[in-house]
């Protein structure tokens, strides 16, 4: 589950195309919010509706990307403040555990 970040595309596109398989497959610049989620075959209209309801409960927020972070196999832009994204991840994680579809 990702949140697209179109404003970052111009900054990171060339590097992503060179090093990121998902970029070459068409995945835009994004923030991974929750992974792993569900296999594509389980993303039914009911699951998508429930996702919409969960995300609608989360207030919109702004972030900036002022630094870099590193996972063992990925370099990432560090969001500031990180808490709204952490809260969104936790909301989705709880929704995922609380229903059969999510």
MIMAR-804182 format. One record per atom (N, C-alpha, C): residue number from 1; atom name; x, y, z. Coordinates in pm, whole numbers, plus 50000, padded with zeros to 5 digits. Layout:
<nodes>
<node nr="NUM" atom="CA" xx="X" yy="Y" zz="Z"/>
...
</nodes>
This chain:
<nodes>
<node nr="1" atom="N" xx="50085" yy="49885" zz="50000"/>
<node nr="1" atom="CA" xx="50000" yy="50000" zz="50000"/>
<node nr="1" atom="C" xx="50091" yy="50122" zz="50000"/>
<node nr="2" atom="N" xx="50072" yy="50211" zz="49903"/>
<node nr="2" atom="CA" xx="50159" yy="50327" zz="49889"/>
<node nr="2" atom="C" xx="50078" yy="50455" zz="49878"/>
<node nr="3" atom="N" xx="50144" yy="50564" zz="49913"/>
<node nr="3" atom="CA" xx="50091" yy="50698" zz="49888"/>
<node nr="3" atom="C" xx="50181" yy="50759" zz="49781"/>
<node nr="4" atom="N" xx="50123" yy="50793" zz="49668"/>
<node nr="4" atom="CA" xx="50201" yy="50852" zz="49559"/>
<node nr="4" atom="C" xx="50249" yy="50991" zz="49600"/>
<node nr="5" atom="N" xx="50370" yy="51028" zz="49554"/>
<node nr="5" atom="CA" xx="50428" yy="51159" zz="49582"/>
<node nr="5" atom="C" xx="50473" yy="51218" zz="49449"/>
<node nr="6" atom="N" xx="50377" yy="51269" zz="49370"/>
<node nr="6" atom="CA" xx="50411" yy="51320" zz="49237"/>
<node nr="6" atom="C" xx="50515" yy="51431" zz="49240"/>
<node nr="7" atom="N" xx="50514" yy="51514" zz="49343"/>
<node nr="7" atom="CA" xx="50610" yy="51625" zz="49351"/>
<node nr="7" atom="C" xx="50754" yy="51576" zz="49361"/>
<node nr="8" atom="N" xx="50776" yy="51453" zz="49407"/>
<node nr="8" atom="CA" xx="50912" yy="51399" zz="49420"/>
<node nr="8" atom="C" xx="50961" yy="51336" zz="49290"/>
<node nr="9" atom="N" xx="50871" yy="51310" zz="49200"/>
<node nr="9" atom="CA" xx="50907" yy="51237" zz="49078"/>
<node nr="9" atom="C" xx="51022" yy="51303" zz="49002"/>
<node nr="10" atom="N" xx="51015" yy="51433" zz="48981"/>
<node nr="10" atom="CA" xx="51119" yy="51502" zz="48905"/>
<node nr="10" atom="C" xx="51255" yy="51493" zz="48974"/>
<node nr="11" atom="N" xx="51256" yy="51487" zz="49104"/>
<node nr="11" atom="CA" xx="51381" yy="51483" zz="49180"/>
<node nr="11" atom="C" xx="51442" yy="51343" zz="49180"/>
<node nr="12" atom="N" xx="51360" yy="51241" zz="49189"/>
<node nr="12" atom="CA" xx="51412" yy="51105" zz="49209"/>
<node nr="12" atom="C" xx="51398" yy="51013" zz="49088"/>
<node nr="13" atom="N" xx="51331" yy="51057" zz="48983"/>
<node nr="13" atom="CA" xx="51299" yy="50968" zz="48871"/>
<node nr="13" atom="C" xx="51422" yy="50903" zz="48809"/>
<node nr="14" atom="N" xx="51524" yy="50979" zz="48778"/>
<node nr="14" atom="CA" xx="51641" yy="50923" zz="48710"/>
<node nr="14" atom="C" xx="51711" yy="50818" zz="48795"/>
<node nr="15" atom="N" xx="51725" yy="50845" zz="48924"/>
<node nr="15" atom="CA" xx="51790" yy="50749" zz="49014"/>
<node nr="15" atom="C" xx="51703" yy="50625" zz="49029"/>
<node nr="16" atom="N" xx="51573" yy="50645" zz="49045"/>
<node nr="16" atom="CA" xx="51482" yy="50531" zz="49060"/>
<node nr="16" atom="C" xx="51484" yy="50443" zz="48935"/>
<node nr="17" atom="N" xx="51482" yy="50505" zz="48818"/>
<node nr="17" atom="CA" xx="51483" yy="50425" zz="48695"/>
<node nr="17" atom="C" xx="51610" yy="50343" zz="48682"/>
<node nr="18" atom="N" xx="51719" yy="50396" zz="48733"/>
<node nr="18" atom="CA" xx="51846" yy="50325" zz="48725"/>
<node nr="18" atom="C" xx="51855" yy="50211" zz="48827"/>
<node nr="19" atom="N" xx="51805" yy="50234" zz="48949"/>
<node nr="19" atom="CA" xx="51829" yy="50139" zz="49057"/>
<node nr="19" atom="C" xx="51705" yy="50067" zz="49111"/>
<node nr="20" atom="N" xx="51587" yy="50114" zz="49078"/>
<node nr="20" atom="CA" xx="51466" yy="50060" zz="49141"/>
<node nr="20" atom="C" xx="51381" yy="49985" zz="49039"/>
<node nr="21" atom="N" xx="51374" yy="49855" zz="49059"/>
<node nr="21" atom="CA" xx="51296" yy="49770" zz="48969"/>
<node nr="21" atom="C" xx="51150" yy="49814" zz="48961"/>
<node nr="22" atom="N" xx="51094" yy="49858" zz="49075"/>
<node nr="22" atom="CA" xx="50953" yy="49898" zz="49074"/>
<node nr="22" atom="C" xx="50931" yy="50023" zz="48988"/>
<node nr="23" atom="N" xx="51029" yy="50112" zz="48983"/>
<node nr="23" atom="CA" xx="51017" yy="50230" zz="48898"/>
<node nr="23" atom="C" xx="51016" yy="50189" zz="48751"/>
<node nr="24" atom="N" xx="51102" yy="50096" zz="48716"/>
<node nr="24" atom="CA" xx="51105" yy="50048" zz="48577"/>
<node nr="24" atom="C" xx="50976" yy="49975" zz="48541"/>
<node nr="25" atom="N" xx="50905" yy="49922" zz="48641"/>
<node nr="25" atom="CA" xx="50778" yy="49854" zz="48616"/>
<node nr="25" atom="C" xx="50660" yy="49952" zz="48617"/>
<node nr="26" atom="N" xx="50688" yy="50082" zz="48639"/>
<node nr="26" atom="CA" xx="50582" yy="50182" zz="48634"/>
<node nr="26" atom="C" xx="50536" yy="50240" zz="48767"/>
<node nr="27" atom="N" xx="50592" yy="50195" zz="48879"/>
<node nr="27" atom="CA" xx="50554" yy="50249" zz="49010"/>
<node nr="27" atom="C" xx="50608" yy="50392" zz="49022"/>
<node nr="28" atom="N" xx="50521" yy="50489" zz="49049"/>
<node nr="28" atom="CA" xx="50567" yy="50627" zz="49062"/>
<node nr="28" atom="C" xx="50639" yy="50649" zz="49196"/>
<node nr="29" atom="N" xx="50698" yy="50766" zz="49211"/>
<node nr="29" atom="CA" xx="50756" yy="50804" zz="49340"/>
<node nr="29" atom="C" xx="50646" yy="50791" zz="49445"/>
<node nr="30" atom="N" xx="50682" yy="50732" zz="49559"/>
<node nr="30" atom="CA" xx="50579" yy="50700" zz="49658"/>
<node nr="30" atom="C" xx="50638" yy="50683" zz="49797"/>
<node nr="31" atom="N" xx="50549" yy="50677" zz="49893"/>
<node nr="31" atom="CA" xx="50583" yy="50638" zz="50029"/>
<node nr="31" atom="C" xx="50513" yy="50505" zz="50053"/>
<node nr="32" atom="N" xx="50589" yy="50405" zz="50094"/>
<node nr="32" atom="CA" xx="50527" yy="50278" zz="50129"/>
<node nr="32" atom="C" xx="50463" yy="50295" zz="50266"/>
<node nr="33" atom="N" xx="50331" yy="50284" zz="50271"/>
<node nr="33" atom="CA" xx="50257" yy="50306" zz="50394"/>
<node nr="33" atom="C" xx="50237" yy="50176" zz="50470"/>
<node nr="34" atom="N" xx="50213" yy="50067" zz="50398"/>
<node nr="34" atom="CA" xx="50186" yy="49940" zz="50465"/>
<node nr="34" atom="C" xx="50223" yy="49827" zz="50371"/>
<node nr="35" atom="N" xx="50312" yy="49741" zz="50415"/>
<node nr="35" atom="CA" xx="50356" yy="49630" zz="50331"/>
<node nr="35" atom="C" xx="50403" yy="49516" zz="50420"/>
<node nr="36" atom="N" xx="50375" yy="49393" zz="50385"/>
<node nr="36" atom="CA" xx="50291" yy="49352" zz="50273"/>
<node nr="36" atom="C" xx="50144" yy="49373" zz="50307"/>
<node nr="37" atom="N" xx="50064" yy="49389" zz="50205"/>
<node nr="37" atom="CA" xx="49922" yy="49412" zz="50227"/>
<node nr="37" atom="C" xx="49846" yy="49286" zz="50188"/>
<node nr="38" atom="N" xx="49783" yy="49286" zz="50072"/>
<node nr="38" atom="CA" xx="49710" yy="49168" zz="50024"/>
<node nr="38" atom="C" xx="49752" yy="49138" zz="49882"/>
<node nr="39" atom="N" xx="49746" yy="49012" zz="49842"/>
<node nr="39" atom="CA" xx="49768" yy="48981" zz="49701"/>
<node nr="39" atom="C" xx="49661" yy="49049" zz="49616"/>
<node nr="40" atom="N" xx="49697" yy="49088" zz="49495"/>
<node nr="40" atom="CA" xx="49605" yy="49161" zz="49407"/>
<node nr="40" atom="C" xx="49470" yy="49091" zz="49392"/>
<node nr="41" atom="N" xx="49469" yy="48959" zz="49390"/>
<node nr="41" atom="CA" xx="49345" yy="48884" zz="49374"/>
<node nr="41" atom="C" xx="49247" yy="48900" zz="49489"/>
<node nr="42" atom="N" xx="49296" yy="48947" zz="49604"/>
<node nr="42" atom="CA" xx="49208" yy="48967" zz="49720"/>
<node nr="42" atom="C" xx="49163" yy="49112" zz="49735"/>
<node nr="43" atom="N" xx="49204" yy="49200" zz="49644"/>
<node nr="43" atom="CA" xx="49161" yy="49340" zz="49649"/>
<node nr="43" atom="C" xx="49026" yy="49354" zz="49582"/>
<node nr="44" atom="N" xx="48924" yy="49314" zz="49654"/>
<node nr="44" atom="CA" xx="48787" yy="49318" zz="49604"/>
<node nr="44" atom="C" xx="48728" yy="49457" zz="49623"/>
<node nr="45" atom="N" xx="48615" yy="49486" zz="49560"/>
<node nr="45" atom="CA" xx="48549" yy="49615" zz="49584"/>
<node nr="45" atom="C" xx="48519" yy="49639" zz="49732"/>
<node nr="46" atom="N" xx="48483" yy="49536" zz="49807"/>
<node nr="46" atom="CA" xx="48458" yy="49552" zz="49950"/>
<node nr="46" atom="C" xx="48584" yy="49594" zz="50025"/>
<node nr="47" atom="N" xx="48696" yy="49533" zz="49992"/>
<node nr="47" atom="CA" xx="48823" yy="49569" zz="50056"/>
<node nr="47" atom="C" xx="48858" yy="49713" zz="50022"/>
<node nr="48" atom="N" xx="48843" yy="49751" zz="49895"/>
<node nr="48" atom="CA" xx="48874" yy="49888" zz="49855"/>
<node nr="48" atom="C" xx="48782" yy="49989" zz="49923"/>
<node nr="49" atom="N" xx="48655" yy="49955" zz="49939"/>
<node nr="49" atom="CA" xx="48562" yy="50043" zz="50012"/>
<node nr="49" atom="C" xx="48606" yy="50059" zz="50157"/>
<node nr="50" atom="N" xx="48644" yy="49950" zz="50220"/>
<node nr="50" atom="CA" xx="48690" yy="49957" zz="50359"/>
<node nr="50" atom="C" xx="48817" yy="50041" zz="50371"/>
<node nr="51" atom="N" xx="48909" yy="50024" zz="50277"/>
<node nr="51" atom="CA" xx="49029" yy="50108" zz="50275"/>
<node nr="51" atom="C" xx="48992" yy="50255" zz="50265"/>
<node nr="52" atom="N" xx="48900" yy="50286" zz="50178"/>
<node nr="52" atom="CA" xx="48855" yy="50424" zz="50163"/>
<node nr="52" atom="C" xx="48799" yy="50480" zz="50292"/>
<node nr="53" atom="N" xx="48721" yy="50398" zz="50363"/>
<node nr="53" atom="CA" xx="48664" yy="50443" zz="50492"/>
<node nr="53" atom="C" xx="48775" yy="50465" zz="50595"/>
<node nr="54" atom="N" xx="48872" yy="50375" zz="50600"/>
<node nr="54" atom="CA" xx="48982" yy="50391" zz="50696"/>
<node nr="54" atom="C" xx="49064" yy="50517" zz="50667"/>
<node nr="55" atom="N" xx="49102" yy="50533" zz="50543"/>
<node nr="55" atom="CA" xx="49187" yy="50647" zz="50506"/>
<node nr="55" atom="C" xx="49111" yy="50779" zz="50523"/>
<node nr="56" atom="N" xx="48981" yy="50779" zz="50497"/>
<node nr="56" atom="CA" xx="48902" yy="50901" zz="50514"/>
<node nr="56" atom="C" xx="48900" yy="50949" zz="50659"/>
<node nr="57" atom="N" xx="48923" yy="50858" zz="50754"/>
<node nr="57" atom="CA" xx="48927" yy="50896" zz="50895"/>
<node nr="57" atom="C" xx="49057" yy="50968" zz="50931"/>
<node nr="58" atom="N" xx="49157" yy="50960" zz="50845"/>
<node nr="58" atom="CA" xx="49287" yy="51021" zz="50871"/>
<node nr="58" atom="C" xx="49291" yy="51161" zz="50810"/>
<node nr="59" atom="N" xx="49327" yy="51259" zz="50888"/>
<node nr="59" atom="CA" xx="49334" yy="51397" zz="50836"/>
<node nr="59" atom="C" xx="49446" yy="51412" zz="50735"/>
<node nr="60" atom="N" xx="49424" yy="51499" zz="50637"/>
<node nr="60" atom="CA" xx="49529" yy="51531" zz="50540"/>
<node nr="60" atom="C" xx="49646" yy="51597" zz="50613"/>
<node nr="61" atom="N" xx="49766" yy="51582" zz="50560"/>
<node nr="61" atom="CA" xx="49884" yy="51639" zz="50624"/>
<node nr="61" atom="C" xx="49989" yy="51670" zz="50518"/>
<node nr="62" atom="N" xx="50079" yy="51757" zz="50552"/>
<node nr="62" atom="CA" xx="50192" yy="51791" zz="50467"/>
<node nr="62" atom="C" xx="50319" yy="51732" zz="50526"/>
<node nr="63" atom="N" xx="50409" yy="51691" zz="50441"/>
<node nr="63" atom="CA" xx="50542" yy="51648" zz="50484"/>
<node nr="63" atom="C" xx="50644" yy="51709" zz="50390"/>
<node nr="64" atom="N" xx="50765" yy="51720" zz="50439"/>
<node nr="64" atom="CA" xx="50878" yy="51757" zz="50354"/>
<node nr="64" atom="C" xx="50978" yy="51642" zz="50363"/>
<node nr="65" atom="N" xx="51069" yy="51639" zz="50270"/>
<node nr="65" atom="CA" xx="51170" yy="51534" zz="50267"/>
<node nr="65" atom="C" xx="51306" yy="51601" zz="50276"/>
<node nr="66" atom="N" xx="51357" yy="51609" zz="50399"/>
<node nr="66" atom="CA" xx="51477" yy="51687" zz="50426"/>
<node nr="66" atom="C" xx="51603" yy="51603" zz="50442"/>
<node nr="67" atom="N" xx="51589" yy="51473" zz="50446"/>
<node nr="67" atom="CA" xx="51706" yy="51388" zz="50466"/>
<node nr="67" atom="C" xx="51688" yy="51254" zz="50399"/>
<node nr="68" atom="N" xx="51789" yy="51170" zz="50415"/>
<node nr="68" atom="CA" xx="51788" yy="51037" zz="50357"/>
<node nr="68" atom="C" xx="51794" yy="50933" zz="50468"/>
<node nr="69" atom="N" xx="51735" yy="50819" zz="50442"/>
<node nr="69" atom="CA" xx="51745" yy="50704" zz="50530"/>
<node nr="69" atom="C" xx="51787" yy="50584" zz="50448"/>
<node nr="70" atom="N" xx="51822" yy="50477" zz="50514"/>
<node nr="70" atom="CA" xx="51869" yy="50358" zz="50442"/>
<node nr="70" atom="C" xx="51814" yy="50233" zz="50506"/>
<node nr="71" atom="N" xx="51753" yy="50148" zz="50424"/>
<node nr="71" atom="CA" xx="51720" yy="50011" zz="50462"/>
<node nr="71" atom="C" xx="51830" yy="49925" zz="50400"/>
<node nr="72" atom="N" xx="51839" yy="49798" zz="50435"/>
<node nr="72" atom="CA" xx="51947" yy="49716" zz="50376"/>
<node nr="72" atom="C" xx="51951" yy="49719" zz="50224"/>
<node nr="73" atom="N" xx="51835" yy="49727" zz="50158"/>
<node nr="73" atom="CA" xx="51836" yy="49726" zz="50011"/>
<node nr="73" atom="C" xx="51770" yy="49848" zz="49950"/>
<node nr="74" atom="N" xx="51753" yy="49955" zz="50028"/>
<node nr="74" atom="CA" xx="51685" yy="50073" zz="49973"/>
<node nr="74" atom="C" xx="51734" yy="50201" zz="50039"/>
<node nr="75" atom="N" xx="51742" yy="50304" zz="49959"/>
<node nr="75" atom="CA" xx="51767" yy="50439" zz="50006"/>
<node nr="75" atom="C" xx="51633" yy="50511" zz="50001"/>
<node nr="76" atom="N" xx="51600" yy="50589" zz="50103"/>
<node nr="76" atom="CA" xx="51469" yy="50654" zz="50105"/>
<node nr="76" atom="C" xx="51482" yy="50797" zz="50154"/>
<node nr="77" atom="N" xx="51385" yy="50877" zz="50111"/>
<node nr="77" atom="CA" xx="51376" yy="51016" zz="50157"/>
<node nr="77" atom="C" xx="51303" yy="51017" zz="50291"/>
<node nr="78" atom="N" xx="51360" yy="51084" zz="50389"/>
<node nr="78" atom="CA" xx="51304" yy="51085" zz="50524"/>
<node nr="78" atom="C" xx="51197" yy="51194" zz="50537"/>
<node nr="79" atom="N" xx="51073" yy="51155" zz="50569"/>
<node nr="79" atom="CA" xx="50966" yy="51255" zz="50583"/>
<node nr="79" atom="C" xx="50974" yy="51329" zz="50716"/>
<node nr="80" atom="N" xx="50945" yy="51456" zz="50711"/>
<node nr="80" atom="CA" xx="50936" yy="51540" zz="50831"/>
<node nr="80" atom="C" xx="50803" yy="51612" zz="50828"/>
<node nr="81" atom="N" xx="50722" yy="51603" zz="50927"/>
<node nr="81" atom="CA" xx="50737" yy="51516" zz="51042"/>
<node nr="81" atom="C" xx="50698" yy="51373" zz="51005"/>
<node nr="82" atom="N" xx="50757" yy="51274" zz="51070"/>
<node nr="82" atom="CA" xx="50725" yy="51135" zz="51036"/>
<node nr="82" atom="C" xx="50595" yy="51085" zz="51100"/>
<node nr="83" atom="N" xx="50549" yy="51149" zz="51206"/>
<node nr="83" atom="CA" xx="50436" yy="51096" zz="51283"/>
<node nr="83" atom="C" xx="50306" yy="51079" zz="51203"/>
<node nr="84" atom="N" xx="50267" yy="51172" zz="51116"/>
<node nr="84" atom="CA" xx="50141" yy="51148" zz="51042"/>
<node nr="84" atom="C" xx="50145" yy="51021" zz="50957"/>
<node nr="85" atom="N" xx="50260" yy="50991" zz="50899"/>
<node nr="85" atom="CA" xx="50272" yy="50868" zz="50821"/>
<node nr="85" atom="C" xx="50271" yy="50745" zz="50911"/>
<node nr="86" atom="N" xx="50335" yy="50756" zz="51025"/>
<node nr="86" atom="CA" xx="50332" yy="50644" zz="51121"/>
<node nr="86" atom="C" xx="50188" yy="50619" zz="51167"/>
<node nr="87" atom="N" xx="50114" yy="50726" zz="51191"/>
<node nr="87" atom="CA" xx="49975" yy="50712" zz="51234"/>
<node nr="87" atom="C" xx="49891" yy="50646" zz="51125"/>
<node nr="88" atom="N" xx="49913" yy="50685" zz="51000"/>
<node nr="88" atom="CA" xx="49840" yy="50625" zz="50889"/>
<node nr="88" atom="C" xx="49873" yy="50476" zz="50878"/>
<node nr="89" atom="N" xx="50000" yy="50442" zz="50891"/>
<node nr="89" atom="CA" xx="50041" yy="50302" zz="50888"/>
<node nr="89" atom="C" xx="49973" yy="50223" zz="51000"/>
<node nr="90" atom="N" xx="49971" yy="50279" zz="51120"/>
<node nr="90" atom="CA" xx="49909" yy="50209" zz="51232"/>
<node nr="90" atom="C" xx="49759" yy="50194" zz="51211"/>
<node nr="91" atom="N" xx="49695" yy="50296" zz="51157"/>
<node nr="91" atom="CA" xx="49552" yy="50287" zz="51127"/>
<node nr="91" atom="C" xx="49525" yy="50172" zz="51030"/>
<node nr="92" atom="N" xx="49605" yy="50160" zz="50926"/>
<node nr="92" atom="CA" xx="49587" yy="50053" zz="50828"/>
<node nr="92" atom="C" xx="49624" yy="49917" zz="50888"/>
<node nr="93" atom="N" xx="49726" yy="49913" zz="50971"/>
<node nr="93" atom="CA" xx="49765" yy="49787" zz="51035"/>
<node nr="93" atom="C" xx="49652" yy="49737" zz="51125"/>
<node nr="94" atom="N" xx="49591" yy="49827" zz="51203"/>
<node nr="94" atom="CA" xx="49481" yy="49788" zz="51290"/>
<node nr="94" atom="C" xx="49359" yy="49746" zz="51207"/>
<node nr="95" atom="N" xx="49329" yy="49819" zz="51101"/>
<node nr="95" atom="CA" xx="49219" yy="49781" zz="51013"/>
<node nr="95" atom="C" xx="49242" yy="49647" zz="50948"/>
<node nr="96" atom="N" xx="49367" yy="49620" zz="50913"/>
<node nr="96" atom="CA" xx="49404" yy="49493" zz="50849"/>
<node nr="96" atom="C" xx="49378" yy="49377" zz="50946"/>
<node nr="97" atom="N" xx="49409" yy="49396" zz="51073"/>
<node nr="97" atom="CA" xx="49392" yy="49289" zz="51172"/>
<node nr="97" atom="C" xx="49247" yy="49273" zz="51213"/>
<node nr="98" atom="N" xx="49167" yy="49382" zz="51202"/>
<node nr="98" atom="CA" xx="49033" yy="49378" zz="51260"/>
<node nr="98" atom="C" xx="48925" yy="49326" zz="51166"/>
<node nr="99" atom="N" xx="48958" yy="49307" zz="51040"/>
<node nr="99" atom="CA" xx="48853" yy="49255" zz="50949"/>
<node nr="99" atom="C" xx="48913" yy="49148" zz="50859"/>
<node nr="100" atom="N" xx="48828" yy="49064" zz="50809"/>
<node nr="100" atom="CA" xx="48871" yy="48955" zz="50722"/>
<node nr="100" atom="C" xx="48928" yy="49006" zz="50592"/>
<node nr="101" atom="N" xx="48867" yy="49112" zz="50536"/>
<node nr="101" atom="CA" xx="48912" yy="49165" zz="50408"/>
<node nr="101" atom="C" xx="49039" yy="49244" zz="50418"/>
<node nr="102" atom="N" xx="49056" yy="49316" zz="50529"/>
<node nr="102" atom="CA" xx="49175" yy="49399" zz="50545"/>
<node nr="102" atom="C" xx="49272" yy="49336" zz="50640"/>
</nodes>
